[in-house]
Amino acid sequence: MTDTAEKIDYSKTLYLPETDFPMRAGLPQKEPETVARWQQMGLYKKLRASAAGREKFVLHDGPPYANGNIHIGHALNKILKDVINRSFQMRGFDANYVPGWDCHGLPIEWKIEEKYREKGKNKDEVPVNEFRQECRDFAAGWIKVQSEEFKRLGIEGDFENPYTTMNFHAESRIAGELLKIAKSGQLYRGSKPIMWSVVERTALAEAEVEYADVESDMIWVKFPIAEGPSELKGAFVVIWTTTPWTIPGNRAIAYSSRYGYGLYEVETAENDFGPQPGEKLIFAKRLAEESAAKAKVTLKFVRDVAAVEFAAITCAHPLHGLGGGYHFGVPLLDGDHVTDETGTGFVHTAPSHGREDFDAWMDNARALEARGISSAIPFPVDDAGFFTVDAPGFGPDAEGGAARVIDDSGKKGDANERVIKALIGRHALFARGRLKHSYPHSWRSKKPVIFRNTPQWFVYMDKELGDGTTLRSRALNAIDETRFVPAAGQNRLRAMIEQRPDWVLSRQRAWGVPICVFVDEQGEILQDDGVNARILDAFEREGADAWFADGARERFLGEKANEPWTQVMDILDVWFDSGSTHTFTLEDRPDLKWPADVYLEGSDQHRGWFHSSLLESAATRGRAPYNAVITHGFTMDEKGEKMSKSKGNVTSPQEVMKDAGADILRLWVMTSDYAEDLRVGKTIIQTNIDAYRKLRNTIRWMLGTLAHDKGEVIALAELPELEQLMLHRLSELDQLVRESYDAFEFKKIARALIDFANVELSAFYFDVRKDALYCDAPSSRRRRSALHVIRNIFECMVTWLAPMLPFTAEEAWLSRNPSVVSIHLEQFPAIPAEWKNDALAEKWKKIRAVRTVVTGALEIERKDKRIGSSLEAAPVVHVADAELLKALEGQDFEEICITSAIVIDSAEGPANAFRLPEVSGVSVEPKLAEGTKCARSWRITTDVGLDPAYPDVSARDAAALHELAVQN
């Protein structure tokens, strides 16, 4: 060996990876810089300009509520939307995203009231529009905060011009939609039992209610039979209820002709206040013994009671005579809602306090009137939860004052105990107990609600609309025409629409769009185009505050001001506001379109935004405002439990971004099944950090290797088979990526790309080609072909990942192409059809199967320290399977297995050779490579030293060094 040769630093002669793309991502520091760069360069406007003239793709944003920092559920939702928009934008569409906010309603109003209370200020003493301005300012402040938080997540959209429900134009359009519904005869004022929040003093819609377990009083009550078959007079019909306070509102008893009933006599009794021996009682036969046990009595069956007999029975009210009231008869009504699973087989019916009770009562109204029974529905409970004069003995004139169902703090009042005490005093209580069950609560105050009869504004669900349809039939038809992802969402929404009552629109609050109609003394709505035009014009210029301004009635009514029209002061349910967003966003913005391609929200929005948007659009346009509905699950902690501050199990998106970066949060979303509830916590985030690190290192290696790329394009036919195989895999992945983005199956894409990077690139293709890429001569076709393919892999991988990991993709793209503007202005690469080669792929499945046996054998050698690296090996591979042997013909199998030499024969192989059960017909005998280790490539070969100029390297490396010397 010459002195010159000894001094050569061969590492400087290798094409080793060179890149400034760091291994450590530093996302928490780098991502905000990228957000600032995007804003400074006006990326959103550049995206719109680049997409001008393309087909529009519109995902309409379901508006979050503007009253606090974003939480992990917001992050999940916005990331999913952003990935969809970016993926369509990069596939030839104009995917403009306009974020929106829901600004009206009780939560904001509640915050301002709390501020007032802290200052000892009375809301009712503040001018209404001054109060509304404070609500408006509060919402505007949070919109700014949430906008920045969404942008930090990497969300790209028109944050400079979002839509808000409190925008003057929006308020005018919302009011206009209401007036359309009123003009079509769908709006009416009626009296029905609705869910009412005593704490918040307002009606609630189903979408504003959540259910929680409570422990309630339950009672069995005896109703004495006053009229009916002689054999049954003096007997009692027994009902069961978990709401004793509704007994003053009782007007009927429901039974079912589907079940068998019996007359029973009490034989023995062990109770202080309940039924006594000799009393006769009627129960559903299936429930008689269970009911008897509750009252600690034994019963003797007397006879069957036929359903036809119930039609002739009228009971007396169990509180008959209390407070001078309850003198009316209580009829028995056949009801489909009655079951014989719990209770007595009879259902206490208080039409003031339940939808099914109300429906049953109204269905029988005419028949009841014909029997001389008034069908009028009382108002036993007021807005503060107190009994009224319609509940004699418990109202304001009662001893001790009016009983109360729920107080201002949401706690149980004294109504139950006072009603139960009165029933005991009249020997009308059969039994009592306690029951834990699910009960509706306001999702804002978290306090229980009540059902109470109160005048409200409704939209008919079943009124014929002049074209043979009803709002319900239109909505159901629209559901059938909508794509649902996952598909189960269709049945869920359909069931809700099939069962829902008329839509309650009115709220008794101050912050929102008013129900801007005038009514006469009979409650008829004024239909005057001129009045409506003045209202909408004022709202457009001044906002809905115009309705509450001094002189508003005279201003809007004009010449009709002297007529007895009353201005309605209720405001609209905020779900009507959000349900109308499609009008002033999709219809009114020229950069969008109606209907939307997609609505995407959490699964709770089947009863929320999806629901209200469907009803509003079906009422005014006859169809849904969307073509597809996508739903995601809720976010849970790592144990699958609901997150709460008190448990200390909340994962904050702000903290994750601060510690790990937004792309880690986005990767968590992309690798999760968003259709189910998603778990998140430190361990899960760390798992995604680890997955991200591997993916990033794959990208980093490609960038380093491509530092030596000259951009040469090599024809497919001239590429080695291995390179052709990798291009085939790109064609397969391209199809998977595009189809999965279309199907919104992001986990499928993320899993495929991560596996491709880890298994097929890092652990196979790159590993195999590193020797050629680092050591081959500049002119090597093998090396040039690999660079050509890696360039294509990089471009495909990074653009496919860009919608999912926008920060990392941008960093990698700019590292490779410093002069370009942004990867997000690029399109997914067009993959040539000729890249797809199924026959080649099938052949290489066989080659790789043999390779797994070789690598398995060498892994044992390495573990047992007989070799240090695979380059020290020269195994003998016995391939008895003819098809596998044929696949290996012409292959440089030692390079594929990363060994210095390899011998292949068709023998079965000795018994002690290494085998894998899943690859039959292949066995391997590990052998050590013979020769000398090349000082440049570290391969052990017999041709080291043949070139006297480079006596310590192989012939291949010596030739490469000569070529490099000429170049330099």
Secondary structure as UniProt FT lines:
FT   HELIX           3..7
FT   HELIX           10..13
FT   HELIX           27..41
FT   HELIX           43..50
FT   TURN            51..53
FT   STRAND          55..56
FT   STRAND          59..60
FT   HELIX           72..89
FT   TURN            90..92
FT   STRAND          93..94
FT   STRAND          100..102
FT   HELIX           106..118
FT   TURN            119..120
FT   HELIX           123..125
FT   HELIX           128..152
FT   TURN            153..154
FT   TURN            159..160
FT   STRAND          163..164
FT   TURN            165..166
FT   HELIX           168..183
FT   TURN            184..185
FT   STRAND          187..197
FT   TURN            198..201
FT   STRAND          202..204
FT   HELIX           206..208
FT   STRAND          209..227
FT   HELIX           230..232
FT   TURN            233..234
FT   STRAND          236..241
FT   HELIX           244..249
FT   STRAND          252..255
FT   TURN            257..258
FT   STRAND          261..269
FT   TURN            277..278
FT   STRAND          280..284
FT   HELIX           285..287
FT   HELIX           288..295
FT   STRAND          297..305
FT   HELIX           307..310
FT   TURN            311..312
FT   STRAND          314..316
FT   TURN            318..321
FT   HELIX           322..324
FT   STRAND          329..334
FT   TURN            336..337
FT   TURN            343..344
FT   STRAND          347..349
FT   TURN            351..352
FT   HELIX           355..363
FT   HELIX           365..370
FT   TURN            371..372
FT   TURN            383..384
FT   STRAND          386..387
FT   TURN            389..390
FT   TURN            392..394
FT   TURN            396..397
FT   TURN            399..400
FT   TURN            408..409
FT   HELIX           415..425
FT   TURN            426..427
FT   STRAND          429..442
FT   TURN            443..445
FT   STRAND          450..459
FT   HELIX           471..480
FT   STRAND          483..485
FT   HELIX           488..499
FT   STRAND          503..504
FT   STRAND          506..507
FT   STRAND          518..519
FT   TURN            521..522
FT   HELIX           529..542
FT   HELIX           544..548
FT   TURN            550..551
FT   HELIX           552..557
FT   HELIX           558..560
FT   TURN            561..562
FT   STRAND          566..567
FT   STRAND          571..572
FT   HELIX           574..579
FT   HELIX           582..587
FT   TURN            590..591
FT   STRAND          598..602
FT   HELIX           603..606
FT   TURN            607..608
FT   HELIX           609..621
FT   STRAND          628..632
FT   STRAND          635..636
FT   TURN            638..639
FT   TURN            645..648
FT   HELIX           653..659
FT   HELIX           662..670
FT   TURN            674..675
FT   STRAND          678..679
FT   HELIX           682..705
FT   HELIX           706..708
FT   HELIX           716..718
FT   HELIX           721..743
FT   HELIX           746..755
FT   HELIX           756..765
FT   HELIX           766..775
FT   TURN            778..779
FT   HELIX           781..801
FT   TURN            802..804
FT   HELIX           806..816
FT   TURN            818..819
FT   HELIX           823..825
FT   HELIX           833..835
FT   HELIX           838..863
FT   TURN            864..865
FT   HELIX           870..872
FT   STRAND          876..879
FT   HELIX           882..887
FT   TURN            888..890
FT   HELIX           893..896
FT   TURN            897..898
FT   STRAND          903..905
FT   TURN            911..912
FT   STRAND          914..916
FT   TURN            917..918
FT   STRAND          919..925
FT   STRAND          932..933
FT   TURN            935..937
FT   STRAND          940..941
FT   TURN            944..945
FT   TURN            948..949
FT   TURN            951..952
FT   HELIX           955..967
//
